[in-house]
Amino acid sequence: MTMKSTLLAAAAAMAAMAFSATLAFAQDTIKIGVIASFSGPFADYGKSMEGGIKAYMAQHGSSVAGKKIEVIYKDTTGPSPEIAKRLAQELVVRDKVDFLAGFGLTPEALAVAPIAEQAKKPMIIMNAATSIITTKSDYIARFSMTLPQVSAPMGSWALKNNIRKVVTVVADYGPGIDAEKAFAERLTKGGGSVTEAIRVPLRNPDFAPYIQRIKDAKPDAVFVFVPAGEQSIAFMKGYRERGLAEAGIKVIATGDLTDDHVLPAMGDATLGVITTFHYSAAHKSPENDAFLKSFAAANPAGGRPNFMAVAAYDGMAAIYQVSNKLGGKIDGDKAMAVLKGMKLNSPRGPIMIDPATRDIVQTVYVRKVEKVGNEPYNVEFDKFTDQKDPGK
Ligand code: PHB
């Protein structure tokens, strides 16, 4: 061999070694691409999910079936379908992820569904709650809730508590329209009526004029769905400032309004608000105690975990179970077979993935905001067990 060919052979051998090392590394890793908003007005959504994921991994370790779990976070900056879609394509093509996960906002989930379908990647929904989402790909499983699932029980509760004349206020997009419809259907079936149905824009709504309209309509109650976070704070501020409570108008809502993450900052205006929802940080169970503990340890500045944190935690539990069952070799169709019918003891209570719809079946609790110690909490006092998405 000449000097040159020896060098070339050595270089080729080194390249081969480097290649097999990357391959071995890739095969030793299960990758999860998390798509959510980590900046802008919905930044808390991504952060809550990341907090739940970290809590799960702190408690259960960062490897499964001999493989290391790698989580890649991608920021959509808000309800931007184009960005969500591009990020999903990158995760599938470049990062070669095994799972797509996250999705705080419905537009993100709807934009990514066709990519999950085409790439046969299990897509684990950790919040996005418009009913129709799970019908958009056979590779979607939802670990959060649907708006009809949590809104219809409020219709029943209202009737039982002599609330008959209601004004509804919802964010004007998928989950809001779902909430408005499911609540109104249940209420009117029992003899109640929606005297006005108000829809507010998803981006930067000014609640003041709507709140005046509610006051003028003099209903028994106002039923509210707005996306958790800044908008819940803005609505409750307007409610307090315009004296709706003094006018005898009650607030009933889905638990997005009294999101645990922002509730402590919302002040006493929320005391007495009744909501229906799938998770409260005040839920009493050993599973929730363990979750609260690991969330606090893994997120020292994370505040109180909310429903998105718990759905992310459960979504991770599902990914770990699938990975274990498949011996670390993730195949989209086999993963979906494991997810269908999966049962977990969630911090919120028992949950199940309906094998027919891949949507979640769970208990919906009725809660009232009350002070526990010095802080407001959503205290559960009644429940509707085994709730499916009512449209399915
Ligand atoms: C959604 O976009 O599906 C969504 C966002 C915030 C919520 C609930 C649902 O609080």
Residues whose N, C-alpha, C, O or C-beta is under 5 A from the ligand:
A	BS01	PHB	G104 L105 T106 N127 A128 A129 T130 P175 V226 P227 A228 D256
